[in-house]
Structure formats: C-alpha cells, structure tokens
C-alpha cells in the first residue's frame, strides 16, 4: 500500500510539473500575441495622428501650390485607403505609400519660398516631423514585439504552445518599401 502511495505521489508531482510548464508556455504565447497587438495599436495611433494633420498641411500648401494637384489627390486617396484597410498588411502598405507621398509634398513646398516662411506651414511641418519620429519609434517597438512572438513560435515547444493557443501564423513585420532605401535627391 505504501508503494502505491509513493508511485501515486510521483505521478501527481510529474503531472503538476508538466501542467505548470504547459500553462506557463501557453500564457507566454498569449502574452506575446497581446504585446504584438498592443504595439500595433500604438503604431495605428501615430498613423492616425499623422492622418489628422495631413488635411491641414495639404490645405496650407494648396494655397501656394495650386498646380500640384496630383500630389494632393494622391495624399487624399491614401488617407482614405488607410482608413478602409482591414488587415495589418494593407495598413503597412498604405502607410508606406503615404510616407512617400508626404515626402513629395514637402519637396513641393520647398519650391515656394513664401510657403517656407509661413508660420502655419512651419508649425504643421514641425508637427508632422514629430509624428514621423513617433511613428518610427512605435514601428520599432512593434517589430521588436513581432520578433519576440515569432522567435517563441519557432522554438521547439513554442510551436506546439502557440498552436494550442490558436496562434498559428507568424506576426508580420512593418518593413520599409524598397524606394525608402534610395537616397532622395534634393535640388536647390
């Protein structure tokens, strides 16, 4: 009878250790997934801030550069497209296109000396620059969260635990477009 109790005790201890390991791993998978979602929400907050600033910047520039309609149309289209994007991939693609369009808009502004000295434009440009810096920081944090989640998911037991948690796909990195790797030309 004593041997049965010892064996039963050992089995219970092994079960509790295995359950504790499983629970900790499962909870880690969930926590990492939530960190990715939280980091993405911060990226979206900053992208929304940028989208809220854009109409003011565009209207300020429009007054000086009426003939540059193509850029204004593209910025407006991309702003709407970002609001309608439903997946992270679509939002990343639209955000990258918006960054390129805003760069072109600021180049247009360089061609209008009166605009460059306009206080409203300078204030908006400063706000936009600060927002772009915030976006860069939040993109970095998001990509770090993605890296942690994907690393865990690719680990030996992580794959099993993420599947158990219903997290079968790796998270998507926010990567710059190929065009962003090219050095911009500035002509005075």
C-alpha positions in Angstrom: 0.0 0.0 0.0 2.9 2.3 0.8 4.5 1.7 -2.6 1.2 2.6 -4.3 1.1 5.9 -2.4 4.7 6.8 -3.4 4.0 6.0 -7.1 0.8 8.0 -7.0 2.6 10.9 -5.3 5.3 10.8 -8.0 2.7 10.7 -10.8 0.9 13.6 -9.3 4.1 15.6 -8.9 5.1 14.9 -12.6 1.6 15.9 -13.7 1.7 19.1 -11.7 5.2 20.0 -13.1 4.0 19.2 -16.7 0.8 21.2 -16.2 2.8 24.1 -14.8 5.2 24.1 -17.7 2.3 23.9 -20.2 0.3 26.7 -18.5 3.4 28.9 -18.3 4.2 28.3 -22.0 0.5 28.8 -23.1 0.3 32.1 -21.1 3.6 33.2 -22.6 2.2 32.7 -26.1 -0.9 34.7 -25.3 1.1 37.5 -23.6 3.5 37.7 -26.6 0.5 37.9 -29.0 -1.1 40.6 -26.9 2.2 42.5 -26.9 2.2 42.4 -30.7 -1.4 43.7 -30.8 -0.7 46.4 -28.3 2.4 47.6 -30.2 0.4 47.6 -33.5 -2.3 49.7 -31.8 0.4 52.3 -30.9 1.6 52.4 -34.5 -2.0 52.9 -35.6 -2.4 55.8 -33.0 0.5 57.6 -34.5 -0.6 56.9 -38.1 -4.0 58.3 -37.2 -2.3 61.4 -35.7 -0.4 61.8 -39.0 -3.7 61.4 -41.0 -5.3 64.0 -38.8 -2.5 66.5 -39.5 -2.4 65.9 -43.3 -5.5 67.9 -44.3 -4.2 71.0 -42.5 -0.8 70.6 -44.1 -2.3 69.9 -47.6 -4.6 73.0 -47.3 -1.7 75.2 -46.3 0.4 74.0 -49.2 -2.6 74.2 -51.6 -2.9 77.9 -51.2 0.7 78.3 -52.5 0.9 75.4 -54.9 -2.4 75.1 -56.7 -0.9 73.5 -59.8 0.4 70.5 -57.8 -3.0 68.7 -57.8 -1.6 65.2 -58.4 0.1 65.0 -55.1 -2.9 66.4 -53.2 -5.2 63.9 -54.8 -2.8 61.0 -54.0 -2.5 62.1 -50.4 -6.2 62.3 -50.0 -6.7 59.0 -51.7 -4.1 57.3 -49.5 -5.6 58.8 -46.3 -9.0 57.3 -47.3 -7.4 54.0 -48.3 -5.6 53.7 -44.9 -8.9 54.3 -43.1 -10.5 51.4 -45.1 -7.6 49.0 -44.8 -8.7 45.9 -42.8 -5.5 43.9 -42.4 -2.1 44.9 -40.9 -0.5 44.1 -44.3 -2.9 46.6 -46.1 -2.2 49.2 -43.4 1.5 48.8 -43.7 1.4 49.1 -47.5 -0.8 52.2 -47.3 1.4 53.8 -44.5 4.5 53.3 -46.6 2.8 54.9 -49.7 1.7 57.8 -47.5 5.2 58.4 -46.3 6.4 58.6 -49.9 3.6 61.0 -50.9 4.3 63.2 -47.9 7.9 63.4 -48.9 6.9 64.6 -52.4 4.5 67.1 -50.8 7.4 68.5 -48.7 9.6 68.7 -51.8 6.8 70.7 -53.5 6.8 73.0 -50.5 10.5 73.7 -51.0 9.7 75.2 -54.4 7.6 78.0 -52.8 9.7 80.5 -50.8 6.7 82.3 -49.3 5.3 78.9 -48.1 8.6 78.0 -46.4 8.3 81.2 -44.3 4.6 80.8 -43.5 4.1 80.2 -39.7 1.2 77.8 -40.2 3.2 75.7 -42.6 6.3 75.7 -40.3 4.2 74.6 -37.3 2.4 71.9 -39.3 5.8 70.7 -40.7 7.2 70.5 -37.2 4.1 68.5 -36.0 4.4 66.2 -39.0 8.1 65.7 -38.3 7.5 64.9 -34.7 4.7 62.5 -35.7 7.0 60.7 -38.2 9.6 60.3 -35.4 6.8 58.9 -33.1 5.8 56.5 -35.9 9.4 55.3 -36.3 9.6 54.6 -32.6 6.3 52.8 -32.5 7.3 50.8 -35.6 10.5 49.7 -33.9 8.6 48.7 -30.8 6.1 46.8 -32.9 8.8 45.0 -34.8 10.5 44.1 -31.5 7.2 42.6 -30.3 6.8 40.7 -33.6 10.4 39.4 -33.3 9.7 38.1 -29.7 6.5 36.4 -30.7 7.9 34.9 -33.9 11.0 33.7 -32.0 8.9 32.0 -29.4 6.6 30.5 -32.1 9.6 29.0 -33.9 11.1 27.5 -30.7 10.9 23.8 -30.1 7.9 23.8 -27.7 6.7 27.3 -28.7 5.2 25.9 -32.0 3.1 23.4 -30.0 2.0 26.0 -27.5 1.1 28.7 -30.0 -1.0 26.2 -32.0 -2.7 25.2 -28.7 -3.5 28.9 -28.1 -4.8 29.2 -31.7 -1.9 31.4 -32.9 -0.8 29.6 -36.0 0.5 32.4 -38.2 3.7 34.3 -37.6 3.2 38.1 -37.0 4.0 40.4 -39.9 6.9 42.9 -39.6 6.4 46.5 -40.6 9.1 46.9 -43.3 10.1 49.9 -45.3 9.5 49.9 -49.0 12.4 49.4 -51.4 12.1 53.0 -52.5 12.9 54.1 -49.0 16.3 52.6 -49.3 17.2 55.0 -52.1 18.9 58.3 -51.2 16.5 61.2 -52.0 17.7 63.9 -54.3 17.4 67.5 -53.2 17.9 70.2 -55.8 18.1 73.9 -54.8 
